[in-house]
Amino acid sequence: MPPATEGTVVGPEMPALQETLDLYGAVGWGAYTDEPATLMRALAGSARVVTARRDGRLLGLARVIGDGATIVYLQDVLVHPDARRSGVGRRLVDAAFAPFADVRQQVLLTDAEPGQRAFYESLGFTEVHDHEPELRSFVRQ
Ligand SMILES: CC(C)(COP(=O)(O)OP(=O)(O)OC[C@H]1O[C@@H](n2cnc3c(N)ncnc32)[C@H](O)[C@@H]1OP(=O)(O)O)[C@@H](O)C(=O)NCCC(=O)NCCS
């Protein structure tokens, strides 16, 4: 384990409401923090929620949704701005998918922000327009 992640505990857990709101708020995800009850329902309905903590403080979270057999989606991965680029995001994604290693389709949809392509490619994901054989993705919002 790299020294920067020493003391950071990553594992499955349902975090409490206020610390969850604080974390999502620190990342600026107002669509979640505006609807706290919906956010907690979303976490409760996820196939797996993992957190990262250091000295008890919630530093990050990732969650997977899906059927657990043929398809799983990484729905959120977020790391507090104070704790980035020290391997916490990678550990969260690895822990979130750990029980689903044999699931054929592992997918996610995310904003086209700088750094995210590098992050997901470093974890072995391929952007859909680079995939062979060719794939399409669709969204309805
Ligand atoms: C994306 C996010 C989860 C990454 O978390 P993190 O803990 O900083 O990521 P890691 O330290 O595990 O990074 C692993 C690798 O990904 C790549 N990477 C991560 N962030 C990057 C960035 N901003 N720019 C370029 N590469 C990046 C690097 O290759 C990095 O390895 P390195 O630091 O040894 O070079 C974090 O930036 C975040 O919470 N962003 C806001 C929320 C978000 O956009 N989530 C994703 C959409 S759901």
The ligand as an SDF file (V2000), in Angstrom:
LIG
                    3D

 48 50  0  0  0  0  0  0  0  0999 V2000
  -12.4170   11.0140   -9.7430 C   0  0  0  0  0  0  0  0  0  0  0  0
  -12.0050   10.8490   -8.2660 C   0  0  0  0  0  0  0  0  0  0  0  0
  -12.9520    9.8890   -7.5570 C   0  0  0  0  0  0  0  0  0  0  0  0
  -10.5550   10.2610   -8.2260 C   0  0  0  0  0  0  0  0  0  0  0  0
  -10.2230    9.9970   -6.8650 O   0  0  0  0  0  0  0  0  0  0  0  0
   -8.6950    9.9990   -6.3750 P   0  0  0  0  0  0  0  0  0  0  0  0
   -8.6560    9.4210   -5.0010 O   0  0  0  0  0  0  0  0  0  0  0  0
   -8.1060   11.3440   -6.5510 O   0  0  0  0  0  0  0  0  0  0  0  0
   -8.0380    8.9970   -7.4380 O   0  0  0  0  0  0  0  0  0  0  0  0
   -6.7030    8.1130   -7.2500 P   0  0  0  0  0  0  0  0  0  0  0  0
   -5.7320    8.8430   -6.3870 O   0  0  0  0  0  0  0  0  0  0  0  0
   -7.0870    6.7440   -6.8110 O   0  0  0  0  0  0  0  0  0  0  0  0
   -6.1830    8.0970   -8.7610 O   0  0  0  0  0  0  0  0  0  0  0  0
   -5.8240    6.8870   -9.4250 C   0  0  0  0  0  0  0  0  0  0  0  0
   -5.2410    7.2600  -10.7710 C   0  0  0  0  0  0  0  0  0  0  0  0
   -6.2520    7.8750  -11.6040 O   0  0  0  0  0  0  0  0  0  0  0  0
   -5.6830    8.9260  -12.3970 C   0  0  0  0  0  0  0  0  0  0  0  0
   -6.2430   10.2190  -11.9810 N   0  0  0  0  0  0  0  0  0  0  0  0
   -7.0510   10.4710  -10.9100 C   0  0  0  0  0  0  0  0  0  0  0  0
   -7.4190   11.7750  -10.8910 N   0  0  0  0  0  0  0  0  0  0  0  0
   -6.8260   12.3540  -11.9520 C   0  0  0  0  0  0  0  0  0  0  0  0
   -6.8040   13.6980  -12.4510 C   0  0  0  0  0  0  0  0  0  0  0  0
   -7.4980   14.6920  -11.8560 N   0  0  0  0  0  0  0  0  0  0  0  0
   -6.0690   13.9390  -13.5570 N   0  0  0  0  0  0  0  0  0  0  0  0
   -5.3780   12.9610  -14.1870 C   0  0  0  0  0  0  0  0  0  0  0  0
   -5.3590   11.6630  -13.7390 N   0  0  0  0  0  0  0  0  0  0  0  0
   -6.0680   11.3700  -12.6540 C   0  0  0  0  0  0  0  0  0  0  0  0
   -4.1800    8.8700  -12.1320 C   0  0  0  0  0  0  0  0  0  0  0  0
   -3.6190    7.9450  -13.0560 O   0  0  0  0  0  0  0  0  0  0  0  0
   -4.1250    8.2960  -10.7250 C   0  0  0  0  0  0  0  0  0  0  0  0
   -2.9200    7.6680  -10.4150 O   0  0  0  0  0  0  0  0  0  0  0  0
   -1.6200    8.5860   -9.9530 P   0  0  0  0  0  0  0  0  0  0  0  0
   -2.1150    9.5780   -8.9240 O   0  0  0  0  0  0  0  0  0  0  0  0
   -0.6780    7.5610   -9.4080 O   0  0  0  0  0  0  0  0  0  0  0  0
   -1.1600    9.2780  -11.1920 O   0  0  0  0  0  0  0  0  0  0  0  0
  -11.9390   12.2240   -7.5370 C   0  0  0  0  0  0  0  0  0  0  0  0
  -11.1800   13.1430   -8.3110 O   0  0  0  0  0  0  0  0  0  0  0  0
  -13.3210   12.8290   -7.2890 C   0  0  0  0  0  0  0  0  0  0  0  0
  -13.9620   12.5320   -6.2740 O   0  0  0  0  0  0  0  0  0  0  0  0
  -13.7970   13.6890   -8.2100 N   0  0  0  0  0  0  0  0  0  0  0  0
  -15.1050   14.3370   -8.0440 C   0  0  0  0  0  0  0  0  0  0  0  0
  -16.2350   13.3510   -8.1770 C   0  0  0  0  0  0  0  0  0  0  0  0
  -16.2270   12.6790   -9.5270 C   0  0  0  0  0  0  0  0  0  0  0  0
  -16.0870   13.3290  -10.5670 O   0  0  0  0  0  0  0  0  0  0  0  0
  -16.3900   11.3390   -9.5280 N   0  0  0  0  0  0  0  0  0  0  0  0
  -16.3790   10.5380  -10.7410 C   0  0  0  0  0  0  0  0  0  0  0  0
  -17.6930   10.5370  -11.4370 C   0  0  0  0  0  0  0  0  0  0  0  0
  -18.8970    9.5030  -10.6440 S   0  0  0  0  0  0  0  0  0  0  0  0
  1  2  1  0
  2  3  1  0
  2  4  1  0
  2 36  1  0
  4  5  1  0
  5  6  1  0
  6  7  2  0
  6  8  1  0
  6  9  1  0
  9 10  1  0
 10 11  2  0
 10 12  1  0
 10 13  1  0
 13 14  1  0
 14 15  1  0
 15 16  1  0
 15 30  1  0
 16 17  1  0
 17 18  1  0
 17 28  1  0
 18 19  1  0
 18 27  1  0
 19 20  2  0
 20 21  1  0
 21 22  1  0
 21 27  2  0
 22 23  1  0
 22 24  2  0
 24 25  1  0
 25 26  2  0
 26 27  1  0
 28 29  1  0
 28 30  1  0
 30 31  1  0
 31 32  1  0
 32 33  2  0
 32 34  1  0
 32 35  1  0
 36 37  1  0
 36 38  1  0
 38 39  2  0
 38 40  1  0
 40 41  1  0
 41 42  1  0
 42 43  1  0
 43 44  2  0
 43 45  1  0
 45 46  1  0
 46 47  1  0
 47 48  1  0
M  END
$$$$
